[in-house]
């Protein structure tokens, strides 16, 4: 694969999205398995709660110990595999062949920092929205660059958070616009996929496929769509990080 060129510091939002789409396209096949397992780990607490026959209410979180244990395991596993995914994308971006062993070693080395900074970032954004919405929004956009910063800058937790702000601040509007447009495209594609899935389920129901099999098929499709989204947004964060770093 020829070396992929990142957009320059003067790139427009459309240029950034085009670069992210190109990186997504050339890395999807080799990155999707890691994305699938990452999404599956994040879904563990939800699947467990469904087995309890209770709806999940975000305003009244469960007090069930296994639920929170699975949530912690899911978050830690998700961060590890999402890091492996991004490392693989960067390998492919540089024109090098993927190396799962090396990617795992590198990701494991930064794994504790990934988890700690993810929790700190979540707390920071929550405090910002609680005190005043604008600081929370500003922080949320800047911290979109957190994963590549932790993986490639090798800084401590607070230094990584500060690095995100220093990188994203000069191009904050571009980062926000890129994230919003990408999210909107994903929502439209997800709705279209849901409509197609609904039609397919109706046809399979008429064909006599058992409801349990249909539910399993639908869950697998949802996981697949979310995994594809993870690959794309990882590519977008990598493009934004590389562009911001080149202008820092």
LOZA-666360 format. One record per residue (C-alpha): residue in three letters; y, x, z; residue number from 1. Coordinates in steps of 0.5 Angstrom, whole numbers, m for minus. Each point is the difference from the previous one (the first is absolute). Layout:
# residues N
+-------+-------+-------+-------+-------+
! lumro !    c2 !    c1 !    c3 ! fimar !
+-------+-------+-------+-------+-------+
!   ALA !     Y !     X !     Z !   NUM !
...
+-------+-------+-------+-------+-------+
***
This chain:
# residues 248
+-------+-------+-------+-------+-------+
! lumro !    c2 !    c1 !    c3 ! fimar !
+-------+-------+-------+-------+-------+
!   UNK !     0 !     0 !     0 !     1 !
!   UNK !     7 !     3 !    m2 !     2 !
!   UNK !     5 !     1 !     6 !     3 !
!   UNK !     4 !    m6 !     2 !     4 !
!   UNK !     7 !     1 !     0 !     5 !
!   UNK !     4 !    m3 !     6 !     6 !
!   UNK !     7 !    m4 !    m2 !     7 !
!   UNK !     6 !     5 !     1 !     8 !
!   UNK !     5 !    m2 !     6 !     9 !
!   UNK !     4 !    m4 !    m4 !    10 !
!   UNK !    m5 !    m4 !    m2 !    11 !
!   UNK !     1 !    m8 !     0 !    12 !
!   UNK !    m4 !    m5 !     3 !    13 !
!   UNK !    m4 !    m2 !    m6 !    14 !
!   UNK !    m1 !     8 !    m1 !    15 !
!   UNK !    m3 !     0 !     7 !    16 !
!   UNK !    m4 !    m6 !    m1 !    17 !
!   UNK !    m3 !     2 !    m7 !    18 !
!   UNK !    m2 !     7 !     3 !    19 !
!   UNK !    m4 !    m4 !     6 !    20 !
!   UNK !    m3 !    m4 !    m5 !    21 !
!   UNK !    m2 !     6 !    m4 !    22 !
!   UNK !    m3 !     3 !     6 !    23 !
!   UNK !    m3 !    m6 !     2 !    24 !
!   UNK !    m4 !    m1 !    m7 !    25 !
!   UNK !    m2 !     7 !     0 !    26 !
!   UNK !    m3 !     1 !     7 !    27 !
!   UNK !    m2 !    m8 !     1 !    28 !
!   UNK !    m8 !     2 !    m2 !    29 !
!   UNK !    m1 !     6 !     4 !    30 !
!   UNK !     5 !    m3 !     6 !    31 !
!   UNK !    m3 !    m7 !     1 !    32 !
!   UNK !    m6 !     1 !     4 !    33 !
!   UNK !     4 !     3 !     5 !    34 !
!   UNK !     5 !    m6 !     0 !    35 !
!   UNK !    m6 !    m5 !     1 !    36 !
!   UNK !    m3 !     3 !     6 !    37 !
!   UNK !     7 !     1 !     3 !    38 !
!   UNK !     2 !    m7 !    m1 !    39 !
!   UNK !    m7 !    m2 !     2 !    40 !
!   UNK !     1 !     4 !     7 !    41 !
!   UNK !     7 !    m4 !     1 !    42 !
!   UNK !    m3 !    m6 !    m1 !    43 !
!   UNK !    m6 !     1 !     5 !    44 !
!   UNK !     4 !    m4 !     6 !    45 !
!   UNK !     1 !    m6 !    m4 !    46 !
!   UNK !    m7 !     0 !    m2 !    47 !
!   UNK !    m2 !     0 !     7 !    48 !
!   UNK !     5 !    m5 !     2 !    49 !
!   UNK !    m3 !    m5 !    m6 !    50 !
!   UNK !    m7 !     1 !     3 !    51 !
!   UNK !     3 !    m3 !     7 !    52 !
!   UNK !     2 !    m6 !    m4 !    53 !
!   UNK !     8 !     0 !     2 !    54 !
!   UNK !     6 !     1 !    m4 !    55 !
!   UNK !     4 !     6 !     1 !    56 !
!   UNK !     7 !    m2 !     2 !    57 !
!   UNK !     5 !     6 !     0 !    58 !
!   UNK !     4 !    m3 !     5 !    59 !
!   UNK !    m5 !     0 !     5 !    60 !
!   UNK !    m4 !     6 !    m1 !    61 !
!   UNK !    m8 !     0 !     3 !    62 !
!   UNK !    m1 !     3 !     6 !    63 !
!   UNK !    m7 !     1 !    m2 !    64 !
!   UNK !    m2 !     8 !     1 !    65 !
!   UNK !    m5 !     1 !    m6 !    66 !
!   UNK !     6 !    m3 !    m4 !    67 !
!   UNK !     5 !     5 !     2 !    68 !
!   UNK !    m6 !     6 !     0 !    69 !
!   UNK !    m1 !    m2 !    m7 !    70 !
!   UNK !     7 !     0 !    m2 !    71 !
!   UNK !     1 !     7 !     3 !    72 !
!   UNK !    m6 !     2 !    m4 !    73 !
!   UNK !     3 !    m3 !    m6 !    74 !
!   UNK !     6 !     3 !     0 !    75 !
!   UNK !    m2 !     7 !     1 !    76 !
!   UNK !    m5 !    m1 !    m5 !    77 !
!   UNK !     5 !    m3 !    m5 !    78 !
!   UNK !     5 !     6 !     1 !    79 !
!   UNK !    m6 !     5 !    m1 !    80 !
!   UNK !    m2 !    m3 !    m7 !    81 !
!   UNK !     7 !    m2 !    m2 !    82 !
!   UNK !     2 !     8 !     1 !    83 !
!   UNK !    m7 !     2 !    m4 !    84 !
!   UNK !     3 !    m5 !    m5 !    85 !
!   UNK !     7 !     3 !    m1 !    86 !
!   UNK !    m3 !     7 !     0 !    87 !
!   UNK !    m5 !    m2 !    m5 !    88 !
!   UNK !     6 !    m3 !    m4 !    89 !
!   UNK !     4 !     7 !     1 !    90 !
!   UNK !    m6 !     4 !    m3 !    91 !
!   UNK !     0 !    m4 !    m6 !    92 !
!   UNK !     7 !     0 !    m1 !    93 !
!   UNK !     0 !     8 !     0 !    94 !
!   UNK !    m6 !    m1 !    m5 !    95 !
!   UNK !    m5 !     3 !     5 !    96 !
!   UNK !    m7 !    m3 !     1 !    97 !
!   UNK !    m1 !    m4 !     6 !    98 !
!   UNK !    m4 !     3 !     6 !    99 !
!   UNK !    m2 !    m5 !     5 !   100 !
!   UNK !    m2 !     5 !     5 !   101 !
!   UNK !     7 !     4 !     0 !   102 !
!   UNK !     4 !    m7 !     0 !   103 !
!   UNK !    m4 !    m2 !     6 !   104 !
!   UNK !     1 !     7 !     4 !   105 !
!   UNK !     8 !    m1 !    m2 !   106 !
!   UNK !     0 !    m7 !     2 !   107 !
!   UNK !    m4 !     1 !     7 !   108 !
!   UNK !     5 !     6 !     1 !   109 !
!   UNK !     6 !    m5 !     0 !   110 !
!   UNK !    m4 !    m6 !     2 !   111 !
!   UNK !     3 !     0 !     8 !   112 !
!   UNK !     7 !     1 !    m3 !   113 !
!   UNK !    m1 !    m6 !    m5 !   114 !
!   UNK !    m2 !    m5 !     5 !   115 !
!   UNK !     5 !     2 !     5 !   116 !
!   UNK !     6 !     0 !    m5 !   117 !
!   UNK !    m3 !    m7 !    m2 !   118 !
!   UNK !     1 !    m3 !     7 !   119 !
!   UNK !     6 !     3 !     1 !   120 !
!   UNK !     3 !    m2 !    m7 !   121 !
!   UNK !    m2 !    m7 !     2 !   122 !
!   UNK !     3 !     0 !     7 !   123 !
!   UNK !     6 !     3 !    m3 !   124 !
!   UNK !     1 !    m6 !    m6 !   125 !
!   UNK !    m2 !    m5 !     5 !   126 !
!   UNK !     6 !     2 !     5 !   127 !
!   UNK !     5 !     0 !    m6 !   128 !
!   UNK !    m2 !    m7 !    m2 !   129 !
!   UNK !     0 !    m2 !     7 !   130 !
!   UNK !     7 !     3 !     2 !   131 !
!   UNK !     3 !    m1 !    m7 !   132 !
!   UNK !    m3 !    m2 !    m6 !   133 !
!   UNK !     4 !     5 !    m5 !   134 !
!   UNK !    m3 !     7 !     4 !   135 !
!   UNK !    m7 !    m3 !     0 !   136 !
!   UNK !     1 !    m1 !    m8 !   137 !
!   UNK !     3 !     7 !     0 !   138 !
!   UNK !    m6 !     3 !     4 !   139 !
!   UNK !    m5 !    m4 !    m4 !   140 !
!   UNK !     2 !     3 !    m7 !   141 !
!   UNK !     1 !     7 !     2 !   142 !
!   UNK !    m7 !     0 !     4 !   143 !
!   UNK !    m3 !    m2 !    m7 !   144 !
!   UNK !    m1 !     7 !    m1 !   145 !
!   UNK !    m3 !     2 !     7 !   146 !
!   UNK !    m7 !     1 !    m3 !   147 !
!   UNK !     2 !     5 !    m5 !   148 !
!   UNK !     4 !     4 !     5 !   149 !
!   UNK !    m5 !     0 !     5 !   150 !
!   UNK !    m5 !     3 !    m5 !   151 !
!   UNK !     4 !     5 !    m4 !   152 !
!   UNK !     6 !     2 !     5 !   153 !
!   UNK !    m5 !     2 !     6 !   154 !
!   UNK !     5 !    m2 !     5 !   155 !
!   UNK !     0 !    m3 !     7 !   156 !
!   UNK !     0 !    m8 !     1 !   157 !
!   UNK !     8 !     0 !     2 !   158 !
!   UNK !     1 !     5 !    m6 !   159 !
!   UNK !    m4 !    m4 !    m5 !   160 !
!   UNK !     4 !    m6 !     2 !   161 !
!   UNK !     7 !     4 !    m1 !   162 !
!   UNK !    m2 !     3 !    m6 !   163 !
!   UNK !    m2 !    m7 !    m3 !   164 !
!   UNK !     7 !    m2 !     2 !   165 !
!   UNK !     3 !     6 !    m3 !   166 !
!   UNK !    m4 !    m1 !    m7 !   167 !
!   UNK !     1 !    m7 !    m1 !   168 !
!   UNK !     8 !    m1 !     2 !   169 !
!   UNK !     3 !     3 !    m6 !   170 !
!   UNK !    m5 !    m5 !    m5 !   171 !
!   UNK !     0 !    m5 !     5 !   172 !
!   UNK !     2 !    m6 !    m5 !   173 !
!   UNK !    m5 !     3 !    m5 !   174 !
!   UNK !    m6 !     0 !     5 !   175 !
!   UNK !     1 !    m7 !     2 !   176 !
!   UNK !     1 !    m3 !    m7 !   177 !
!   UNK !    m6 !     4 !    m2 !   178 !
!   UNK !    m4 !    m3 !     6 !   179 !
!   UNK !     2 !    m7 !    m1 !   180 !
!   UNK !    m1 !     0 !    m8 !   181 !
!   UNK !    m7 !     3 !     1 !   182 !
!   UNK !    m1 !    m5 !     6 !   183 !
!   UNK !     2 !    m6 !    m4 !   184 !
!   UNK !    m4 !     2 !    m6 !   185 !
!   UNK !    m6 !     1 !     4 !   186 !
!   UNK !     1 !    m7 !     3 !   187 !
!   UNK !     0 !    m3 !    m7 !   188 !
!   UNK !    m6 !     4 !    m2 !   189 !
!   UNK !    m4 !    m3 !     7 !   190 !
!   UNK !     2 !    m7 !    m2 !   191 !
!   UNK !    m2 !     1 !    m7 !   192 !
!   UNK !    m7 !     3 !     3 !   193 !
!   UNK !     0 !    m6 !     5 !   194 !
!   UNK !     0 !    m5 !    m5 !   195 !
!   UNK !    m5 !     3 !    m5 !   196 !
!   UNK !    m5 !     1 !     6 !   197 !
!   UNK !     1 !    m8 !     2 !   198 !
!   UNK !    m2 !    m2 !    m7 !   199 !
!   UNK !    m6 !     5 !     0 !   200 !
!   UNK !    m2 !    m3 !     7 !   201 !
!   UNK !     1 !    m7 !    m3 !   202 !
!   UNK !    m5 !     2 !    m6 !   203 !
!   UNK !    m5 !     4 !     5 !   204 !
!   UNK !     0 !    m6 !     5 !   205 !
!   UNK !    m2 !    m5 !    m6 !   206 !
!   UNK !    m5 !     5 !    m2 !   207 !
!   UNK !    m3 !    m1 !     7 !   208 !
!   UNK !     2 !     7 !     3 !   209 !
!   UNK !    m1 !    m1 !     8 !   210 !
!   UNK !     7 !     0 !     4 !   211 !
!   UNK !    m2 !     6 !     4 !   212 !
!   UNK !    m1 !     4 !    m6 !   213 !
!   UNK !     7 !    m3 !    m3 !   214 !
!   UNK !     3 !     2 !     6 !   215 !
!   UNK !    m3 !     7 !     0 !   216 !
!   UNK !     3 !     1 !    m7 !   217 !
!   UNK !     7 !    m2 !     2 !   218 !
!   UNK !     0 !     4 !     5 !   219 !
!   UNK !    m2 !     6 !    m4 !   220 !
!   UNK !     5 !    m2 !    m5 !   221 !
!   UNK !     6 !     0 !     5 !   222 !
!   UNK !    m2 !     7 !     3 !   223 !
!   UNK !     0 !     3 !    m8 !   224 !
!   UNK !     7 !    m3 !    m1 !   225 !
!   UNK !     2 !     3 !     7 !   226 !
!   UNK !    m3 !     7 !    m2 !   227 !
!   UNK !     3 !     0 !    m7 !   228 !
!   UNK !     7 !    m1 !     4 !   229 !
!   UNK !    m1 !     5 !     4 !   230 !
!   UNK !    m2 !     5 !    m5 !   231 !
!   UNK !     7 !    m2 !    m4 !   232 !
!   UNK !     4 !     0 !     6 !   233 !
!   UNK !    m3 !     7 !     2 !   234 !
!   UNK !     2 !     2 !    m7 !   235 !
!   UNK !     7 !    m3 !     1 !   236 !
!   UNK !     1 !     4 !     7 !   237 !
!   UNK !    m2 !     6 !    m3 !   238 !
!   UNK !     5 !     0 !    m6 !   239 !
!   UNK !     6 !    m2 !     5 !   240 !
!   UNK !    m2 !     6 !     4 !   241 !
!   UNK !     0 !     5 !    m5 !   242 !
!   UNK !     6 !    m3 !    m3 !   243 !
!   UNK !     4 !     0 !     7 !   244 !
!   UNK !    m3 !     7 !     1 !   245 !
!   UNK !     2 !     3 !    m6 !   246 !
!   UNK !     7 !    m2 !     1 !   247 !
!   UNK !     0 !     1 !     8 !   248 !
+-------+-------+-------+-------+-------+
***
